[in-house]
Amino acid sequence: MTDEPSREPARDPQDLERLLIARQWARDVDGMAALFEPHAVIDSGEGQLTLGRRAIRALFAEITATGRKFQSGDQRPAVVSGDLALTSTRLPDGTVTTEVARRQSDGTWLWVIDRFSVS
């Protein structure tokens, strides 16, 4: 038996948002970071760029430790071009997130770029 939670892969770029929220609510910070490519970047606003999966994990650990919970919003249909996809969600507070995902060699999807808010 393992202590590591079962982690469903994102088989569609639309799965990423749902998986991120579910893992954050479960306090699975490693699982949250696993939804990003190793050299991904997050723009969390105010000029703050988080580069690489290790730093992304640390960012999510910090957010999760505060007790803040990500909320589901109105996810827009992904725009897919070959192995790239643009995903976005309008959150309950009116802000909009945008992300770029890339199809991996096994057919699953990971985010490469995540911008928390484009308001």
C-alpha positions as CSV (number, residue, x, y, z in Angstrom):
1,M,0.0,0.0,0.0
2,T,1.2,3.5,-0.8
3,D,0.6,6.9,0.8
4,E,0.6,8.6,-2.5
5,P,-2.9,9.5,-3.7
6,S,-4.2,8.1,-7.0
7,R,-3.7,10.7,-9.6
8,E,-5.9,10.7,-12.6
9,P,-4.1,12.1,-15.7
10,A,-5.5,14.9,-17.8
11,R,-6.7,13.1,-21.0
12,D,-8.2,16.4,-22.3
13,P,-7.0,19.9,-21.6
14,Q,-10.4,20.6,-20.1
15,D,-9.5,18.1,-17.3
16,L,-6.7,20.2,-15.9
17,E,-8.7,22.8,-14.1
18,R,-11.0,20.2,-12.4
19,L,-8.0,18.2,-11.4
20,L,-6.1,21.2,-10.0
21,I,-9.1,22.2,-7.8
22,A,-9.8,18.6,-6.6
23,R,-6.1,18.1,-5.7
24,Q,-5.9,21.5,-3.9
25,W,-9.0,20.7,-1.8
26,A,-7.4,17.3,-1.0
27,R,-4.2,19.2,0.0
28,D,-2.3,17.2,-2.6
29,V,0.4,19.8,-3.4
30,D,2.6,17.3,-5.3
31,G,-0.4,16.4,-7.4
32,M,-1.1,20.0,-8.2
33,A,2.5,20.6,-9.3
34,A,2.3,17.4,-11.4
35,L,-0.2,19.1,-13.7
36,F,2.5,21.3,-15.0
37,E,5.5,20.6,-17.3
38,P,8.9,20.6,-15.6
39,H,9.8,24.0,-16.9
40,A,6.3,25.6,-16.8
41,V,5.7,29.2,-15.7
42,I,3.0,30.7,-13.6
43,D,2.2,34.4,-13.6
44,S,0.4,35.0,-10.4
45,G,0.2,38.8,-10.9
46,E,2.0,41.8,-9.7
47,G,5.1,40.8,-11.8
48,Q,5.4,37.5,-9.9
49,L,6.6,34.7,-12.2
50,T,7.1,31.2,-10.8
51,L,9.4,29.2,-12.9
52,G,9.7,25.4,-12.9
53,R,7.7,22.6,-11.2
54,R,9.7,22.8,-7.9
55,A,8.9,26.5,-7.5
56,I,5.3,25.9,-8.6
57,R,5.0,23.2,-5.9
58,A,6.3,25.7,-3.3
59,L,3.8,28.3,-4.5
60,F,0.9,25.9,-4.2
61,A,2.1,24.7,-0.8
62,E,2.1,28.3,0.4
63,I,-1.4,29.0,-1.0
64,T,-2.8,25.8,0.4
65,A,-1.2,26.4,3.9
66,T,-3.2,29.6,4.1
67,G,-6.4,27.6,3.9
68,R,-7.4,29.4,0.7
69,K,-9.5,27.1,-1.5
70,F,-9.6,27.4,-5.3
71,Q,-13.2,27.7,-6.6
72,S,-14.7,26.3,-9.7
73,G,-15.8,28.8,-12.3
74,D,-17.2,29.0,-15.8
75,Q,-14.7,27.1,-17.8
76,R,-14.6,28.1,-21.4
77,P,-14.1,25.5,-24.2
78,A,-10.4,24.9,-24.8
79,V,-9.0,26.2,-28.1
80,V,-6.9,23.4,-29.5
81,S,-4.3,23.6,-32.2
82,G,-2.3,20.4,-32.7
83,D,-0.5,19.7,-29.4
84,L,-1.3,23.1,-27.9
85,A,-4.4,24.2,-26.1
86,L,-5.6,27.5,-24.6
87,T,-7.8,27.1,-21.6
88,S,-9.6,29.7,-19.5
89,T,-12.0,30.1,-16.7
90,R,-14.1,33.0,-15.4
91,L,-14.0,32.7,-11.6
92,P,-16.8,33.5,-9.3
93,D,-15.2,36.8,-8.4
94,G,-15.2,37.8,-12.1
95,T,-11.5,37.4,-12.8
96,V,-10.4,35.2,-15.7
97,T,-7.6,32.7,-15.7
98,T,-5.8,31.7,-18.9
99,E,-3.5,28.8,-19.5
100,V,-1.5,27.1,-22.2
101,A,-1.4,23.3,-22.2
102,R,0.6,20.9,-24.2
103,R,-0.2,17.3,-25.3
104,Q,2.5,15.0,-23.9
105,S,3.9,12.0,-25.8
106,D,1.5,9.6,-24.0
107,G,-1.5,11.7,-25.1
108,T,-2.1,13.4,-21.7
109,W,-2.0,17.1,-21.2
110,L,0.0,19.4,-18.9
111,W,0.0,23.1,-18.5
112,V,3.1,25.1,-19.7
113,I,1.9,28.6,-18.9
114,D,-0.7,29.7,-16.3
115,R,-1.8,33.3,-15.7
116,F,-4.0,33.6,-12.6
117,S,-5.8,36.7,-13.8
118,V,-6.1,38.6,-17.0
119,S,-8.5,41.2,-15.7
